[in-house]
């Protein structure tokens, strides 16, 4: 049986991974400030978007 996922770009998984990492780090700051929690989620999202753009540029050549 063939692999149906062949050819699918998985570099966009970096966005979700960045958000999950940001959320995990944000839980440590949640008792201090809710703004630090939201900020760490946004930093994780930005990091994921940055990694995705680097991977897609690198993959194109």
Secondary structure as UniProt FT lines:
FT   TURN            4..7
FT   TURN            11..12
FT   HELIX           13..29
FT   TURN            30..32
FT   HELIX           34..60
//
